[in-house]
Amino acid sequence: MKLIRGSFIFLPMLCLFIPLADGTHFRGGSLSWEPVGDNGSQIEVRYRLGWRLNFEPHDECTEEAIKNGTLVEGEGALTVMKRENEEVIYERIIREPMDYICTDRFEEGFDGDFHWTSGVNSFQVDVTDVTEHAGTEFEIGYFSCCWIGVLNYVRPRRWVMQTRVDLTPRPDNGRINTSPMTSSLPLLRIQQGCEFILEIPYYDKDGDIVQCRWAKYDVETNHYECKPPNCGKPHQMFTITNRSCMIRIDTELADVGWYAVSVMMEDFLNLKDPKPLSSVPFHFLVRVDDGDRKCNDVITASPERTCLQVTPGKPFTYKAIAKTMSPGIPIVNFASVSPQRMEKSNVTLEANGTYSVEYSWVPPPELSGKVETLCYSAFDAERFSGNEVCVELAVGGVHPYLQSAFSVPGLEGKPLSLFDDVWELVYDQKIFVNADATHLAIIREVPSGNIVLNVTTTHVNRDMEDNILILTFWVPPITLLNENKLYEIEVLPDIVKGVAQCMLPSVGASWLFNTCVPPIPDSHNSIPSSFPDSVLTVLDFNWNITFYQPVNLLPNTSLLAQVLDTDQRVLYNITTEDVILSSALNDTNVISFWTPDWLHLDESTEYVFRVPAGIVVSNSQCNLLSVENLWRFNTSSKFSGGRRPLHELRDPLVSVLCFPTFFEVFVAKSQFAPDMDPAMVTLDEAFCYGVDHNDTHYRLGSTYGQCGTTSVMNGDDTRVSMLNVVKIPSGAYPSYTNRFDPIPHPNYEVHVNCSLSSRRVSFVEINTNVSTVVFHSDAVGNFNFSLKMFPNEEYVSRYRVKDFPIVMEEDQRLYFEARAFSPRRYGPYLQSCVAAPTSLPHDEFQYTFIENGCPLTNTVQFHESPYSTRTRFSIPAEELLNRGLNNYVFVHCDIRLCDRRRNECGARCPTDSNEIPNEISSVLKRSVQSLAVSDEFMDTDGPIIIRRRDQQKNGNDSSPLPWLQLTLTCVTAVLCVICVLMIILVMRLKSSLQTSHRAKERMIAPFAISVPSIIPLPETTRK
């Protein structure tokens, strides 16, 4: 095999949907688009086309025409269309003919098929009519017949060049996407027996991930990017590596001749997105010729920088260099595709034996802010060329610019809360942090101009998200800046660089902003009060929330406050519907209200009072929402003489587990009558009812979208709440009386909210009324954590789902790895880890062996991990056996995200082994309480079976046969029986037919079974 990174000649590329243009003079092309403005009413379409040079009117592309930017008459039409299934519901021609500005020509040798011209053009089109009739997604195409006589296409050799347009705002920045662009040589000539690597150049204005694939045809939707059967991989010699835009061409697998190649280039937000933002075509030709040359004979030198900044209106010169490994065969020309009006010199032989040409160009001012591409390749006197080199030319330099209107701090009139310790500098493109920049911004006081703060990397931590530079202050700005002051922020240049546009440095900017302090609840002067000497007594029916400044109660405020126990589990929700407001709602710093009749607190008890954020707005020009505050308070021993509750309220003892596709609810049996039917407990739809789970709990659940489960998207599309209701009728509870009157039991509802979010704290909300007690149980679906089990401490190959249940011996250790799928600044924090006999992490016989990041037994070991987002630990199997867990064991861990830059990930654990008790009876919990955590428990992919030594010796494994193994055994046995019966049936049928044939009896059958590969039919039946 010969290896060549060169040996080709390219022909003009890009072409599109040309309905009546016919002929074999087409030489490929590309088609791309970008929005004009932000409203999606106009787009700019850009195309590059290649044609045979000695074919009218393309022979008008002369050197003089290239210098003058002459417009050459084109062929065919460009069409916009929309398909639904197999029907075209919209179609309109938007460009006819497809004329182009001549930019390049290649004419070397005597074979006219190798002579080509290439040119570009662009135009703006109003798509308002398109979007009204076809929506924001549609296609633009250019197609016709025919390619030159290529060997890999069947007749008719039609081409289809079609780009997909989507004007829907992008989910990351709300702007309309711009498709990737490419500009490459249109014809490649390779010697047979050589290998060639072609890296298709591309430029993506949004800095997206760009991948390439072969053009395809979707039979179900009749969506075609090629004309069947000429779709998919063009020939066995072509290979796309891992959906990159690098094509490997192995001509040892090809015959001498022409080959057409159709590639689709797509941009993605990230590698996990199944749907691209846009798709654009790139077509070119490959010619395979025989020869006895060495591969890699012609080498085109690559420059140090492949992206250059050029100034509009000023001359720009670029030198291309190449060399040949065969001195007797000189380099005679450079093939290229270039920007409009770029001129190329003749080939010069340098003193060191290399060859060069100079490209000269004066970028027109109208191209400012755009990126043009120059691609070239040297070729020798025998018309074989070297590798292709491409450089991007950023006209005017596409620097990242700040968008102050979207930044924090923002413009004057958009006040900065001094409680905001995270500032965001928003740029107009994707960026990355300049690690060398340590001084970031300057804050000046207005009007004095005095510098009050130099923002450096010692003050803030830098992070980056798409086009946003995130600055997190180590010290809150309230300690650095003053309230109700006007400041100027000057963001210094070159603190970030653009991702896509030549990685140019950012431009500095400055603007004015004003500061404010949001309303803060005053815990000392509120009732209940945090002041130690202010104890809540029976006379304190009139409560109030006092703020440090005048405020206005928001009209849509519902939840005023919450009463929690010292473990911060919600006991009461106090809403505006439950209380009578006893003071003015506006222009005051106090909101007073009479507590509801059902609120009952125990005597001499400590509670927590929580005021949620956003219940009031400041009565000033800042208009900032209030912040959250919570404090502890105590009740007086005289409290017991007060009012009595209307009825005794029960905690319905419900636990909720949220998973990516479903949720499960577990209800404790201890609260119900012994003979209670679990079917009385239902979800929102009555046919979804409870079943018996184990000795302590009933269970019910549903996949999202079933049993009345509804979904609600929050305002900024960062969280989806899956909502349902667990209904417990009054008849499920035993009747009771108190010392006053017989009281009927109320109906209960537990409102389930599975919040599918990566890092949002949820809590159990309890809200009651007279007829129905409503409980809110929120949990978070974990998509950013995992807990996996490994065979040993090397942590190389984890156990898969199919491996469970895993049988472990008594003397083995169990190795686990908790992982957080998050930026490296965050890590996993083990809030707690438990082993339980069921898949329920709150099983009453659970055994907790890690709490608050620390082991509760000295048998637990933490192992070093090379990854900051993974924590590894192990526990002996014998430890779990000693806790009575000897059959199925499930390991669950409550994993939280911790911020390493704030030192949240290090747990302060006892260092003396004597401080870690071996017997921890306090962790054997006997009841399942409602979830009050921010994350669901993560568990391994299945149960673990632990065997004692005597069980292994006697072969007396008490573990049950896994259901999957039993199922496969039964299925295999049934299939074997069926196969035996079929063999017997076929043998009998064959014997019967052979007997009939030997007797030469003529038989006419009413029907026939065709089994020619098994049974030869008699001659009589073939007639």
N, C-alpha and C positions, 0 to 999 in steps of 0.2 A: 504493500500500500504506500503510495506517495502522499505526502502531506503538503498542502499548499494553502496559504492564507491569501493567495492572490490567484492570478490566472483567470481574469474575467474582463468582460466589457459590459457595461450597463447601458440600457436604453431608457428613454424618458418614461416616466412612470404614470402617474395618476390619471384616472379616467372615471367617468360616472355614467349614470343611466341615460344612454343616448338612443332613443327609440328608433330611428330609421337610419342611423349611420352604419354603413356596411363596408367591409373590406378588411384585408389582412394587414393593413398598415398601422394598426393600433399597437402601441408599445407600453401600455400600462399606465398607472396613475394612482392618485390618492385624493381623498375628499375629507374635509374637516369643517368645523363650525365653532362659533362662539357667540354669546349673547351680546346685544347692543343695548346698554342700559340695564336697569334692574327689574323692569315690569314684564319682561318676556314677550313683548309685542314685536320685536325685531331681532333678527340674527344676521351675522355675517358669515357667508359661505365662502370657503377658500378651497381651490383645487389646483392640482398640478397634473398635466397630461403629457404623454409622450407619443410621438408619431414617427413613421418612416419619413426620412428627410426628403427623398427624391419622389415625393408624391404630392401633387397639388392639393391644397394651397400651402402645404407645410414647407415647401421649398423656398417660401418667402422668408423663412427664418435665417437670415444672413448675419454676418458679423456686424454689418451696419445696423441691421434691425435690432440686434442685441444691445448695441451701444445706445440706440435711440429709444429703446423700450417700445418697439413697434407692436401693435396689436395684430395678430394673425387670425384669420377667419377659422373658426372651429367647426365641429361636426356634432350633430345630434342635439338633444335637449336634456335638461336637468328637471327631474320630476319630484314633487313632494306628494306623498301618499300615506294613507292609513288603512291597515287591514284589521279586520276582526274575523278570526277563524279563517275561512277560505274566501271571504268576501272583501273586496276593496270598497270601503265606505267613503273614501275621499281621495281625489287625485287632481293635481293641477301642475302644469308646466310653469316653472319659475325662471328658466333661463334657456334661450334658444336664439342663435346657435351658441355652442360652447367655445367661444373665441378665447384666446390666451395671449399673454404678453411673452414674447420670445425671450428666453433667458440663456439657453445653451444649445449647442449643436455639436455633433460628433460625425466626422467624415474622414475615415482613414481606411485605406485598402480599396479593393475593387468590388467587393460584394455589397450591393446596395441594401441587403437585408440588415447589415450591421451599421448603417448610417441612420442617425436618429436626431430628432429635435425635441426639446422640452421647454415648457413654458408654464406660467402660473397666472391666476386671476382670482379676484375676489369681488363680491358684491353683497350689498345689504338687501334683505327682503323682509317685507311686513308679513308676519305670520298670524295676525289677528284672526283672519278668516279661517286659517288652518286650525287654530286652537279652539275656535267656536264650534267647528264641525267635527274635529278629530281629537280634541283634548290636547294635553301638553306633551304627549309622547307620539311621535310620528317618524317617518323615514324619508330620506332624500336619496334618490338613486339615479344612476347613469348606466345604461346597459345597451348592448347591441351585439352584433356578430361581424367579424369573427376574429379570433386570434390567428396569427400565422400558423402554418401547419405543424402544431405541436404534437408530440407523440403521446402525451399523457391525457389528452381530452378526446372524447368521441365526438363525431360530427352530430349536429353543428357545434362548432367550438365557440359558443357564446361567452361573453364576459358579463358579470354583474358586479357593479360597484355601488354599495349601498351603505349609508351611515344612519345610525339611530340617534334621534334627537330627543332629549328629555328636558323640558323647561320647568320641571318641578324644582323648587328651591332645595338646595342641598341640606341634609340634616345636620351637618357640622357647623356651617356658618350662615345658613339662610340665604345664600346667594345662588344664582343660577350657574350651573357647571359649564366649563369650557372643555371641549373635547381635546384629546392629544393630537399633535400634528407630527407628520413625518415628511422627510424630503431626502430621497436616496436615489442612487443611480438606477435607471430603469432596466438595464440589460446587463447580464453577467455572462462572461465567457470563460469556461473552465475546461482544462485539459482532462480527458478521460483517464481514470485511474488515480486522480488526485482528490484530496479532501479539502473542502473549503468551508470556512466559518464566516458567516454573514451576521453581523450585529446591526439590526435595523435601528437607525437613530430615531429618537422621538423627543418631543418637547411637550410638557404638560404644564400649563400656566398655573394650575391649582396645586401643583406639587403632589398629585395623587400617585398611587401605585399603578404602573402600566404593565399589562401583560399582553401576550400575543397568542393567537390560536389560528387554526385553519378555518376558512369560510365553510359554513354548513347550511343545510336545508332542514327545516322543521316540518315534518310531514303532517303533524296534528294541526298546526296553526297555519300551514301554507306560507310560513315566513321563510324567504330564501335570501341568502347572501351569495348564492352561486346557482348555476343552472344544472339541475340533476341530469345525468349522473356524475357530472364533473364537480364533485364536492368533496370536502374532507381533505385528507392528506393527498397532495398532488402526485406523489410518486414515492416509492420506497427509499429513494436516495435522500429524501428530505426528512429532517427530524427537528422539532422544536423542543428545546430542553426546558422542562419544568415550567411550561407556560411563559418563559421569558421571551424576549424578542431576539434571541440568538438562534439562528438556523444553521444546523450542521448539514452540509451537502457532501455526500459520499458518491462521487461519480463512477466509482468502480462498479456500482450497482446499476448503471444506466447505459443505454445505447447512445450512439452519436445522434444528435438531433436537437430540436427545440423543445422546451418545457415551459409551461405557464404556471405561475405560482400566485395563489390568492390567499392573503393573510388578513385577519381582522385584529385590530389593535384596540384594547379596552382599558379604561381607567376605573379604579376601585378606591373607595375610602380606606379599606383595610383588606387583608388577605382573607378574612372570614366572610366577607360580603358575597352572597351568591349571585347578586345582580349587579352588573357594571353600571356606572354612571352614563357611559356612552360607548358606542362602537363605531370605529372608522375603518375603511378598507385601504389596503395597499397591495397593488398588483405589479408584478414585474416578470421578466423573461429570463430564462437560463438557457445558454447554448453550450452543449457538450461537444467537444471536438477531439479527435485523436491527435496524438503527437508524441514525441520522444523527449520533450523538455523535462528538466528537473522541476519539481514542485517548489514553491516559495522562491522562484527565480527573480521576481520583481517585488521589491519591498517599498511600500509607500510609508515614509516616516511619520510617526504620530507626534503632534506638538505637545509641549508641556501642559498647556491649558486648552481644554476643549470648549471653553465658553469665554468669549471676549466681549468687553464693553467697547462700543463704537459711538462716536459723537455725531448727531445729526448735522448735516451740512458741511462736515469737514472730511477731507480725503482720508481714506483708510486703505492700507496696503498689507497684504498677507502673502508670505512666501510658502509655497508647497514644495517639499523635497522628497526625492525618491532615489533609489539605487538599484542596479541590476547585478545579479551574480554571474551573468554571462557577458563579459566585456565586449565580445564580438557582436552582440545584439543590442544596439543602443535604445534608450528610451526616446520616443519620438513625440509623445503627446500626453496630456492629462485629460481624462474624461471628467466632467463635473456637472453638477446641478447647483445653481447659485441664485442669489437674490436678483431682483430686477436691476438691469443696467450695470451689473458687475462685469468688468472686462478682464480678459486673461491674456497674458503675454505669450510669446513664443518660448519654447523649451531652451534652457541654457545649460551647458555642461560646465559644472563648477570645477575648480582646481583639484579638489579632493576626489574627483571621480563621480560625484553625485550629480543629479539632474534637478532642475527647479523651474517653476513658473511663478509669476507674480500675479495675484488678483488685486485689482484696484477698484475702489467703490467710493462713491459719495452718498451716504445714506440720506434719503429725502426726509424732511421734517415730519411728513405725515406718518412715517413708520415709527416715530418716537413711542417708546413704551412697548414695542413688539420685539419678538425674537425671530430672526431669520437664520436659515441653516445653509452652510456651504459644505457640500460633499464632493470628494474628488478621489481619483485613482490614476496612477501612472500606468502606461502600457508601452510595450516595446515595438520594434519594427515587425515582429511576427503577430502583432495584434493580441497578445496575451497581457493581461494586466495584473497588478498587485492588489494588495488589500485596500479596502475602502476606508477613508478617513473623513470624519465629519466634525465640524466645529459650529457652535452656536454663537451668533452675533447679536448681543443685546443692544438694540438701538437706543441710545440715551441712557442705558443702564437702568434696569428695572429694580430699583432699590425698594426695600420694604418701607412703607409710609405708615405713620401712626394715624389711627382713627380715634381722635379724642372724644367724639360723641359717644363711643361705645366703651371707653376705658373707665377705670376706677383708679384715682379720682377722675370725674368727668368735668365737663364744662361748667362754668358759673351758672347757677340756677339748678344744677343737679348736685346738691350738697353731699359732702363726704361725711359719713358717720365715723366719728373718732373711735368707735368700737370695731370698725372694719380693720382687722390686722392683715387682710389679704388684698393687695392691689393688683389690678389687671391692666396691662398695656396691650391694647388690641392693634394689630397691624393688618394691612390689606392683603397679605399673602401668608402662606405657611413659612415658619421661621425655625431656626435653631439657635441656641444660646452661643454667643461668642465667649468662649472660656477665658480669653485674655482680658476681657473688659471687667474691671473691678468697680469703677465709678459709673453709676447708672443714671442718677438724676440729681437735680438741685432744687430745693424748696426755698422760695424767698417770700418774705412778708411784703404785703402790698398795703400802702404805697411806699413804705420806706425803702424797699429793695434789699433789706438785710437778709443774709443767708441764715436760715434757722436750722437747716438740715442738709447735709450731703449724704444722699442715699448710696451706700456702697454695699459690697457683698458681706461686710461685717454686720450690717443692720438687717439684711434680709436673706432669705433663701430663695434661689431662683429655680423655677420650674417652667416647663413649656408644654402647651397643649394646642396643637394645630397652629393657629395664627395669634395666640395669646401668650405673652410673657407674664407669668404669675410671680409676684413678689410677696413673700410672706414675712412679716416683720417679727423679729425675735422679741421685741418690746412693743406693746400696743401703741399706735400713734397718739392715743389720748395723753400719753406721757411725754410726747415730743411736740405736739401742736396744741394750739389753744382753741377753745370753742368760739363759734360765731366770728371767725376771722376770715379774711380774704387772703389767699396765697396764690403764688405762681409756681407751677411745676415746669422745669426745663428737663426734658428727657434727652440725654446725651446721644450723639450719633454712634454708630458702630457697636451697639451693645448686643445686637442680634444680626443674623444674616438670613437672606432668603434661601429657601430650600431648592427651588427649581430654576430661578432666573440667574444663573451664573454665580450663585451664592454671594451676591453683592451685599455690602454692609447696609444697615438701616440708616435712615435719615433722621436727624434730631428734630424735636418739636417742642413747643411750649404753649401753655394755656393757663387761664385763671380758674380757680375753684374755691369754694367756701366750705367751712367746716361746721358741723353741728353735733350735738349729743342727743341721741334718741331718748325718749321717755323711759325712765327706769323706775320700777316699783320700789318704794321706800319701805323696807321691811320693819324698821323700828316704829314708824308712826302708823302702820296699817293695823287692822284688826282682822285676824289674829296677828300678834306682833312677835318679832324675833327677840325683843328686849327681854333679858333674863327675868326681870322683876315683873314683867307684864304677862300674867297667867290668865288664860281664857277662862271666864267664870260663867255661871248659868245665866247671868244677866246680859251677857254679850251676844244677844240675838242680832243686833245691828252690826254687821261687819262692813269693812271698807278696804279699798285698795288705794293707797296714797302714792302719788308720784312726786318727783322732785320738781316738776314744772307743770304749768297748765296743759291740759290735754283735751281732746275731743274723742268721745266714744264712737267707734266706727259703726255705721248703721247695720252692717251685716255681721256684727260680732255675735257669736253664739256662746262659746265656752268662755266664761269669765275666769274661773279658777278651778283648782283641783285640791282635794284633801287626800294625802297619801300616808301610808304607814312609814316607819323608819327604814324599811327596805325599799321604799319608793314604789310600792305597789299601789295603784290607784284604788281608793275607797269610794270617793264621791266625785262626780262631775257637777260643778255648779254652773248652770247656763242662764242666759238671759230669760229663757222661758220658765225657769224654776223659781226665780226670785222677783221681788218687788224692789225696783230701784228707788231709793229714798232721797236722792240728791240730783242736782242738775247733771245733764249728760255732757255739756260743753262748757268750755272756758273755766274749768276748775281742775285742780290737781287731785281731787278726791272723788272716787266712785263708791257710793254707799249703797247697801242693799240689805234687806231682811233675809236671813237664812231660811231655806225651805223647811217645812214641817218634818220631812222625813230624815233630815240630817241629824244623826245621833253619834256623839263621841263618848268614849268611856272616860271615867274619872281618873285623875292622876296618871295621864298617859301622854307620851310625846308623839306628835304628828308632824307631818311636813305639809306646808301650804305652798302651792305652785301657781304662779301667774304666767300663763303662756304668752309667747311673743305675738305682737300684732293685734292686740285688742283695742288699742287707742292710737291716735296720731298726735304728734306734737302740735300745740297751738301756736305755731310760729311759721316763718317763711320756709323753714326747712322741710316741714311735712314728713318727718320720719316716723316710722312705725315703732312702737314700743318693743323693748327687748324682754326676754324671759328672765324671771327671777324666782327663786324658791328659798324657803327658810323653814326652820323648825320652830314649833311652839308647843306649849304644855297646857294641859287642862287642869283646872282646880279640883280639889277633892270635894268641893261643894257642888260640883256639876251634877251629881246623881239626883238631886232634888228637882231637877227641871222637867221639861216636857218629856213624855215618853214617845217612842216611835209608833207610827201607825201600825206597823207590823214588823216582825223580825225578818230582815233580809238575809238571804243565803248567798254565799258564793257558790255558783253552780259547779265548781271544780271541773273545769273544762280545760284541756290542753289542745293546742293546735300545732300541727307540723305542716310546713309549707315546702313543697318541692317544685322543681321547674315546670312540671306539667299537671300536678294534682296536689290536693291537700288531704290530710287526715285529721279527724277530731276524736279525742278520747274523753269519755265522760265517766267519772268515778261512780261506782255502784253504791258506795257507802252512804250516800245522801238519800237514796230512794228506799221505798218499801221492798222487802225481800222478794216478793213475787211480782215485781214490776216487769212489764213486757218491754224489752228494749225498742220494739217497733214504735212505741209512743214517742220516742225522741226522733225527730225528723229534721231534714234540711228544709230549705225554702219550698221545695216541691215535695209533697207528702210521700210520694213513692220512693224517695230516697231516705230510708229509715235505718236506725241503729241495729247492730247485731252484737252478739256476745263475743268479746275479745279474749278475756281471760278471767281469772277469779276476782279481779279488782276493777275491771273497766269494761264499758261498752265502747264500740267503735263504729264510726260512720265517716264517709268521705266521698269525694267526687273529683273527676278531672275538671279542669277549668273549661267552662262552656256548658257543663251539664248540671242538672239538679238545681236550676235557677241561679247558677253562678253568673254574676255580671262583672264587667270590667270597666274601670274608670281611669282615664289618663290624666295626670296632673298637668298644671298649666304650662310647664316648660318641657314636657315630654321626657322627663327623666325617670318617671316611676309609673308603673301600672299597678292598680289595686284590684285584686280579684275578691269580690264580695259575695258572701252568702250568709244565711241565718240558721243557727241551730235552735229549734223550737222545743221547749220542754213544757208540757202542759201541767197545770196545777195538780191533776190527778196522779202524776208520777210521784209526788211527795206524800209522805204520811201526814195526816191531819194533826194539828197541834193547837194548844190554847196557851194563853199567858195568864198572869194574875188579874188581868182586867176583864177580858172578854174572849170568847172563842173567835179566832181570826182565820178566815179562809186563806189558803195559800195562793199567792199570785201565780200567773203564768210567767215563764221566763223565756227570754230570747237572748241568745249569745250571737252577736254580730261578728262574723269572721272576716278579717281583712288580711289577705296574703299580699303583702306589698313587695313586688318584684323589683328590688332596688339593691344596689351594691353596698351602700353605706348609709343607711338611714335608721335611726333608732326608733323603734316602735314600743308601745306600751299597752297594757290592758286598761281600757277605759270602762268604767262602770257608771251607768246612768239609770236611774230608777224612776218609775212613776207608780201610781196607785194600782192600776189594773195589771200592768205588765212590767216586769223588771227587765231592763235591757242591758246586757253586758256587751262590751266591745272587746274582742280579742284580736289584736294585731300581731302578725309575725312577718318576718322578712324572708322572702325566697332567696336562697344563696346561690348565685351564679358565679361568685368569685372566690369560692373556697373549695377545697377537696381534702379528704382524708383517705389515704391509701395504705395498704399493708404490704410489707416486703418480706421475703424469706429469711434474710440475714442482714447484718449490719453494713454490708457493702452497698445496699440501696441501688442495685443495678436494674433488676427486672421486677416490677411489682406484680402482685396477684391480680388477675383479671376477674371480671364478673363470672365467667364460666368456671373459674377455679373453686368457687365457693359452693358448699361449705368446706372450709379448710380444716383438716384434722391435724392437731398439734399434740405433741407429747408433753408430759408433765415437766420434764427437765429442759424444755425449749423456752426461748424468749420470743415474744411477739414484737415485731418491729413496725413502727408506723411513721408516716410522713404527712404532716399537715402543710398545706400549700395555699398561699394567697395569690390569685391571678390579678395582680395589681402592679402599678409602677414600683420601681425598686426602692423608692423612698418609704414605701409601706411594707409591712411584714405581718405574718400571722402571730397572734397572741392567743395562747390557750387559756381561755377564761376558766374552763373546766373540762375534764375528760372523765367519762364514766363507763363502766362495764355493766351490762344489764342482760337478763335472760330473754328479753324480747327486743323487737325493733323499736320499742318506745323508750326514748332516753330518760323519761320521767317515771319509769317503772318503779313501783314501791320497793323493789328489792335491788335497786341499782347500787353499785359500789363506785364511789368517787375516788379516783387516785391522783388527780391533778386539780388544783383549785387556785384561781388567781395567778396562773402561770407557774405555780410551785408544786412539786411532788408532795403528796401526803404520806408517802411511804418511801423508805430509803431503798426499796427494790426498783423504783423507777429510775431510769437513766436517760439523760439527754445526750444526743450524739451530734457531733459537729457536722454542719451542712455547708457546702460550698456556695449555696445560693441564699441570698438575703431574704427571699420570699418563701423559704421552706424551713420548717422546724421538724427535727427528727427526735424520736424518743422510743423507748422500749420498756416492756414490763414482763416479768417471768410468768409463764403459764401457771406455775405452781401458786403464785400469789392469788390468781383468780379462783383456782380450785379451793384454796383455803377460805375464800369468801362465800363458798357454797355455789359457785358458778361452774357446774361440771357437765352440762349438756351443751345446748346452744348458747353462745356468748356473742353479744353485739357490743361493739365499742363505739361510743359516741363522743364527739368533742365539740364544745361550743367555741368556735373560732372567731376572733374579732380582728379587725384591721387596726394596727398600731402604726403611729408615725415615728419613724426612726429619727428624723431630724429633731423631734421634740422629746427624744429619749423615752418614748412610751413603751418600747418593746422589751425593756429589761425588767424582769420581776425581781423584787428584793426577797429572796428566799433564805431560810435559815441555813447557816453554813455548818453548824454542829449537827452531826447525825443524831445526837440524843434529843434534839429538838423536834425530830420528825417521828411521831409515834407509829409503831407497827400496828397497833390496834386503834382504829379510828371509828368508834361506834357512831359518832355524830354524823358520819356521811352516809349511813344506811337510812335512807329516808323512807317514810312509811305512807306518804300520800302524794298525789299528783296535784300540783297547784296550777293555776292559769299561768301561761307563759308571760313573762315580763322581761324579755331579753331582746336585744337588737338583732340577733341572728338566730336562725334555726340551728339545731345540733346537726353537724355533719357526721356521717357514719361510714364505715367501710362498706364495700360492695356486697357483703353477705355475712352470714354467721360463721363463727369459729367453733369447732368441737375440740375440747381438751380431754385427752385420755390419760388415765393413771397408768403407772407402770404395770400393775397387776392385770389390768385390762389388756394391755398389749401382749403380755406373756401368755395369758390364757386364750388369747384370740377372742375375747368376749367383749367386743365393742358394743357399748350400749347405744351408740348413736344410730338413729334411724337411717334407712337407705334414702339418699337424696331423691327427691321427687323427680328430678330430671333424668337420673339414671334409670329409675323404675319405668318412667314413661318410654324412654328409648328402648329398653329391653322388651316391653310389651309390643311396641310398634314393629321392632325387628322380627319378633316371633310371628306376628300376623302376616308380615310381608313374605316371610319364608314359606308359610303355609300356602299363601296365594300362588307363589312361584311354582311350588310342587304341583298344585292342582292344574295350573296352566300347562306345564310340561306334559302331564298325563293326558290332558285333553287334546293337545296338539299331536301327540304320538298316536292316539286312537284315531283321530281324524285322518292322519297320513296313512295309517294301516288300512283304513276302510277304503280310501281312494285308490290305493295300490291294488287292493283285491278286486275292485271294480274294473280297473284297467286290464288286469290279467284276464278277466272273464270276457273282455271286449264287449261289454254290454253298453249299448248306446243309451245314455241317460240325459234327459233334459231337466235341469234343476230350476225351480222357481226363483232361486236367488243364488248368488255365488259370493264366497268370501275370498278376497284377493290376498293371498299370502305367498307370492312368487318366490321370496327369498328363503322360504322354509319348505313348501310343498310344490313340486312340479305338477301342474294341472294336466289331465289327460288330453290327448290330441283332440278328442271329440268335443271337449268343452271349449277349445280355442277357436273352433270354426264358427 
